[in-house]
Amino acid sequence: MRQSRKKWERKREEQRNKVIALLFIVMMVIFCVVNIATADREFSAKENRALEQRPGLTISGIESGRWMKQYESYVSDQFAGRDFWVALKSRIDLIAGKRKANGVFKGKDHYLLEDIARPDEEQLKANLDAMKKFRETYKDISMYMMLVPNAANIESDKLPYCAVTEDQDKQFQKIKASLGTAFQWVNVEDTLKKHKAEEIYYHTDHHWTTLGAYYGYQALAVAMKLDTSKAPAMKPYAVTNSFNGTLSSTSGYETDYHEPIYIYAPDDLKTAPQVVVNNVNEKKKTATLYDTSKLKEKDKYALFLGGNYPVLDIRTTADTTDRLLLVKDSYANSVIPFLTAYYREIIVVDPRYYYDDIREVMKKNKITSVLFLYNGNTFVQDNSISGVLQND
């Protein structure tokens, strides 16, 4: 009797295993069919990034292993229902007590904080050497460096319990020491720390807010000895209340959290300097520093200047002959409106997309000052600055 029962239980277990195996095979087939039937996407609006496309099959790609890595990224990016699975994973991680996803911490008070990046030491040295060599070439031109700390540095109290990050203050000290007296260091760190209780960083995005950019401009004004009496009085105005930024897209956290974006506008438009923004590569001119069409899109921060471009030539009616070369990342986009009162021309170069001769810009546009403006994470991982400045 006991043997018969054991035999029956064994048979039942075998049947159950077969059913589970069959269900697994059926699910795999369904997933494969759905993936094949689903058209590849070029861009994820939710993650706000371009998605990996199917890589071309080449012998060299297979031999180097590059094709396999690209194909793995392609399958991951184009997996059917990816947005749903990413959101589901984030929720499961939260339930399990995990507070970090794709390099983003889920902090207190709905704050998402990008982890502090570890420097690419070799590339960083090349960039700093190129900057110093560039400085030597133009000894008579004032040059400034403003490196903006990231939120995880300034607002470390928002980080989840026991979160460990790189020491960004130490990174900045090494960069400042390396540049020495070649560049005047703009101390924005202390300014931001004084205002850390205010909304100087977005909750769901890696950028500083327009208020943070305003405090950054104040630090610039002191370091660059700008005559602030020339600047018109400005007030902040909210242009949207539905911003959900890139850190939310990257991590899957706080996807339902929305926050405002402000711009600072002059009290008196008649006396404020007028601008013409020339997008050189796209051969497009506008009379505004803001692209309000971006407020209808996912990346609403692109409101400032319309996003990032290789080079912008901004002409103003400011009563001055000074001309600024601004070498930057996207943190500078929300600072530029504060600077137009001080320069007849601002040439904005983003090395990530720029391939022309920077020496021609210096000569042709009669540059009187140069400002490098980056956030810390972008600068320590940048692989473009040295190439643009050396122009070999």
Disulfide bonds with the S-S distance in Angstrom:
none
